Amino acid sequence: MRIVIIGAGFGGLNAAVTLQKKLNPSQHEILIISDNPQFVFRPSLIWLPFHKHSIDRFTFPLRPTFEKMDITFIENRVQAIKPKKNYILCKNGEIIHYDFLILASGASPDWRRIKGLEGESSSVYTISSALKTRKKVEELTENEPIVIGIAQGNPNQGIAYEFLFELDAFLNKQDIKCPITFFTYEKKLFEGKGKKGTARIEELMAKKQIKWYCDVSVKKIRGGHVYLNNGKHLPYSFTHILPPYKGKEFVFSSKGFKHDHGILPVKETLQSVQWDNVFVVGDANDIKGAKTGRAAEQQGILAAENIVKQLNHEPLLSYQHEQLFLTELGNEGAMLILNKLNDNGILKGTISGIFPHLLKRAFEKYYMFKYS
Ligand SMILES: Cc1cc2nc3c(=O)[nH]c(=O)nc-3n(C[C@H](O)[C@H](O)[C@H](O)COP(=O)(O)OP(=O)(O)OC[C@H]3O[C@@H](n4cnc5c(N)ncnc54)[C@H](O)[C@@H]3O)c2cc1C
């Protein structure tokens, strides 16, 4: 059997490693396709605009990693999938057949869904956008108005809070004072992460004199202002707004898939709702709850386990959503939020300070040490 994985981020990498451990290489072939030859530990991108990290410490080349594991690595861009015929069409015209497919291709920011937003907001989704943001941040001078926010529909709100507190720490260090306004579509700050999480963010906002609006949506961006649906027009000379996500281009070109803005619906087993031999993991699927590397990692492992179960004619496992957030808070360390279902019920906890910050760095080191 041939199992093909599209994408080598948290989801794809963990799916490949799990399959390699569980399958006999003389009977099965594992192929992984990525349009990026490098693994990027994306949570570390948050430090790049503020000179707190260097790129070579959170990236590594994928080919040698997969060669060591006897997994075929193909650097190519997928252009379309033909699920009725079980093949993938790549940019260079190459056709790759599969028996099972794991889609771990992530998502892209959908700037165009908010009127006027495209080209206006800084971002930290990729190395190149984080470096552009660094340039803009370095050019900030005293009293320039800053707007940071989370537009309706964005599924990874934590990035905006991290950016807010990292930028505040950066400006403080340069002794530059700028008025910062924050907005979010969430009903309250840091919604869904528990009372302690919200209280900690509120406390920090008050301490740093950051004005905020909750439960608002963006109507449009025009003439250097963010227009909110509560009637406020926020002027900015620098802005960082998290947009909704959309799926990768090839999903739109693959006629055999139903999707919502390119995001693919899945069953509890992570199988596509239409194709039992196709699994979708991580940012690419429509599972509710924050889109995180941790979720993509767990889903990649589960999809691989379920392929093995399908091969063995065993019942498939269902995905159990666990929340683990490690949110950087600039000069205030970080915050860890855990919400996990275990054998004795639900394990919950919130910890703030230097320990969660060290833990986030440790996760990155673990990936670099284990896979590079
Ligand atoms: C600044 C920032 C901070 C974050 N902080 C955290 C955090 O603290 N904790 C946390 O858990 N998560 C965090 N996240 C979220 C986390 O990084 C994402 O949820 C995670 O990367 C999603 O993993 P994925 O495998 O689904 O997709 P991705 O990591 O996006 O990987 C997608 C893969 O698919 C490949 N690909 C895409 N299109 C194609 C194509 N057409 N052909 C071939 N290959 C393709 C890409 O090259 C890549 O290899 C953060 C993200 C950012 C940007």
PDBQT file of the ligand as one rigid body, heavy atoms in Angstrom, charges set to zero:
ROOT
HETATM    1  C1  LIG A 401       3.176  33.250  15.186  1.00  0.00    +0.000 C 
HETATM    2  C2  LIG A 401       2.513  31.954  15.497  1.00  0.00    +0.000 A 
HETATM    3  C3  LIG A 401       2.484  31.523  16.809  1.00  0.00    +0.000 A 
HETATM    4  C4  LIG A 401       1.890  30.293  17.120  1.00  0.00    +0.000 A 
HETATM    5  N1  LIG A 401       1.928  29.862  18.410  1.00  0.00    +0.000 NA
HETATM    6  C5  LIG A 401       1.493  28.611  18.691  1.00  0.00    +0.000 A 
HETATM    7  C6  LIG A 401       1.685  28.069  19.991  1.00  0.00    +0.000 A 
HETATM    8  O1  LIG A 401       2.223  28.708  20.884  1.00  0.00    +0.000 OA
HETATM    9  N2  LIG A 401       1.270  26.796  20.221  1.00  0.00    +0.000 N 
HETATM   10  C7  LIG A 401       0.680  26.058  19.242  1.00  0.00    +0.000 A 
HETATM   11  O2  LIG A 401       0.350  24.893  19.506  1.00  0.00    +0.000 OA
HETATM   12  N3  LIG A 401       0.457  26.557  18.006  1.00  0.00    +0.000 NA
HETATM   13  C8  LIG A 401       0.863  27.813  17.700  1.00  0.00    +0.000 A 
HETATM   14  N4  LIG A 401       0.691  28.318  16.443  1.00  0.00    +0.000 N 
HETATM   15  C9  LIG A 401      -0.162  27.593  15.476  1.00  0.00    +0.000 C 
HETATM   16  C10 LIG A 401       0.558  26.465  14.776  1.00  0.00    +0.000 C 
HETATM   17  O3  LIG A 401       1.822  26.859  14.300  1.00  0.00    +0.000 OA
HETATM   18  C11 LIG A 401      -0.315  25.951  13.625  1.00  0.00    +0.000 C 
HETATM   19  O4  LIG A 401      -1.588  25.625  14.133  1.00  0.00    +0.000 OA
HETATM   20  C12 LIG A 401       0.346  24.710  13.043  1.00  0.00    +0.000 C 
HETATM   21  O5  LIG A 401       1.538  25.086  12.378  1.00  0.00    +0.000 OA
HETATM   22  C13 LIG A 401      -0.584  23.967  12.073  1.00  0.00    +0.000 C 
HETATM   23  O6  LIG A 401       0.087  22.820  11.649  1.00  0.00    +0.000 OA
HETATM   24  P1  LIG A 401      -0.307  22.073  10.290  1.00  0.00    +0.000 P 
HETATM   25  O7  LIG A 401       0.601  20.897  10.194  1.00  0.00    +0.000 OA
HETATM   26  O8  LIG A 401      -1.768  21.863  10.236  1.00  0.00    +0.000 OA
HETATM   27  O9  LIG A 401       0.010  23.132   9.112  1.00  0.00    +0.000 OA
HETATM   28  P2  LIG A 401       1.325  23.950   8.766  1.00  0.00    +0.000 P 
HETATM   29  O10 LIG A 401       2.244  24.073   9.924  1.00  0.00    +0.000 OA
HETATM   30  O11 LIG A 401       0.834  25.194   8.119  1.00  0.00    +0.000 OA
HETATM   31  O12 LIG A 401       2.051  23.042   7.669  1.00  0.00    +0.000 OA
HETATM   32  C14 LIG A 401       1.545  22.921   6.366  1.00  0.00    +0.000 C 
HETATM   33  C15 LIG A 401       2.535  22.161   5.489  1.00  0.00    +0.000 C 
HETATM   34  O13 LIG A 401       1.938  21.951   4.210  1.00  0.00    +0.000 OA
HETATM   35  C16 LIG A 401       2.823  22.381   3.182  1.00  0.00    +0.000 C 
HETATM   36  N5  LIG A 401       1.995  22.796   2.033  1.00  0.00    +0.000 N 
HETATM   37  C17 LIG A 401       1.023  23.739   2.003  1.00  0.00    +0.000 A 
HETATM   38  N6  LIG A 401       0.474  23.824   0.763  1.00  0.00    +0.000 NA
HETATM   39  C18 LIG A 401       1.109  22.863   0.015  1.00  0.00    +0.000 A 
HETATM   40  C19 LIG A 401       0.991  22.464  -1.348  1.00  0.00    +0.000 A 
HETATM   41  N7  LIG A 401       0.128  23.020  -2.205  1.00  0.00    +0.000 N 
HETATM   42  N8  LIG A 401       1.807  21.477  -1.792  1.00  0.00    +0.000 NA
HETATM   43  C20 LIG A 401       2.717  20.893  -0.950  1.00  0.00    +0.000 A 
HETATM   44  N9  LIG A 401       2.868  21.245   0.333  1.00  0.00    +0.000 NA
HETATM   45  C21 LIG A 401       2.059  22.220   0.822  1.00  0.00    +0.000 A 
HETATM   46  C22 LIG A 401       3.626  23.513   3.836  1.00  0.00    +0.000 C 
HETATM   47  O14 LIG A 401       4.850  23.770   3.166  1.00  0.00    +0.000 OA
HETATM   48  C23 LIG A 401       3.839  22.897   5.225  1.00  0.00    +0.000 C 
HETATM   49  O15 LIG A 401       4.895  21.964   5.173  1.00  0.00    +0.000 OA
HETATM   50  C24 LIG A 401       1.274  29.523  16.095  1.00  0.00    +0.000 A 
HETATM   51  C25 LIG A 401       1.301  29.967  14.763  1.00  0.00    +0.000 A 
HETATM   52  C26 LIG A 401       1.923  31.165  14.457  1.00  0.00    +0.000 A 
HETATM   53  C27 LIG A 401       1.956  31.630  13.016  1.00  0.00    +0.000 C 
ENDROOT
TORSDOF 0
